[in-house]
Amino acid sequence: MNIRKELIEGIIQELIKFLCEDEESSIEAAMGVVYNSQIFEKLLDEETGLYKESSSFIYELLKDELKHGSIIQKEQ
């Protein structure tokens, strides 16, 4: 496995963990949310470079997606 794949897998695990902790979701429910999200698709597309971002940053994007139904990039 190459380093990019390892980083992606680590982020996915963190996203599931965050959902379990914050939303008190079961692991299975959290996995379903992550694996069926737009964020997951973008994360798997190595050309987006999303795998280079922190798990916390990506989790915020996931929360926005869940809240608004799509990925929203906030202005800083």
Contacts in CASP RR format, 6 or more apart in sequence:
PFRMAT RR
TARGET T0000
AUTHOR 0000-0000-0000
METHOD contacts of the structure
MODEL  1
MNIRKELIEGIIQELIKFLCEDEESSIEAAMGVVYNSQIFEKLLDEETGL
YKESSSFIYELLKDELKHGSIIQKEQ
1 9 0 8 1.000
4 46 0 8 1.000
4 51 0 8 1.000
7 51 0 8 1.000
7 52 0 8 1.000
8 43 0 8 1.000
8 44 0 8 1.000
8 46 0 8 1.000
8 51 0 8 1.000
10 55 0 8 1.000
11 43 0 8 1.000
11 51 0 8 1.000
11 55 0 8 1.000
11 58 0 8 1.000
12 34 0 8 1.000
12 40 0 8 1.000
12 43 0 8 1.000
14 55 0 8 1.000
14 59 0 8 1.000
15 30 0 8 1.000
15 34 0 8 1.000
15 39 0 8 1.000
15 55 0 8 1.000
15 58 0 8 1.000
15 59 0 8 1.000
15 62 0 8 1.000
16 27 0 8 1.000
16 30 0 8 1.000
16 31 0 8 1.000
16 34 0 8 1.000
17 30 0 8 1.000
18 55 0 8 1.000
18 59 0 8 1.000
19 25 0 8 1.000
19 29 0 8 1.000
19 30 0 8 1.000
19 33 0 8 1.000
19 34 0 8 1.000
19 62 0 8 1.000
20 26 0 8 1.000
20 27 0 8 1.000
20 30 0 8 1.000
23 30 0 8 1.000
25 33 0 8 1.000
33 62 0 8 1.000
33 66 0 8 1.000
34 40 0 8 1.000
34 62 0 8 1.000
37 62 0 8 1.000
37 65 0 8 1.000
37 66 0 8 1.000
38 65 0 8 1.000
38 70 0 8 1.000
38 71 0 8 1.000
39 50 0 8 1.000
39 58 0 8 1.000
39 61 0 8 1.000
39 62 0 8 1.000
39 65 0 8 1.000
39 71 0 8 1.000
42 48 0 8 1.000
42 50 0 8 1.000
42 71 0 8 1.000
43 50 0 8 1.000
43 51 0 8 1.000
43 58 0 8 1.000
50 58 0 8 1.000
61 71 0 8 1.000
61 72 0 8 1.000
61 73 0 8 1.000
64 71 0 8 1.000
64 72 0 8 1.000
64 74 0 8 1.000
65 71 0 8 1.000
65 72 0 8 1.000
END
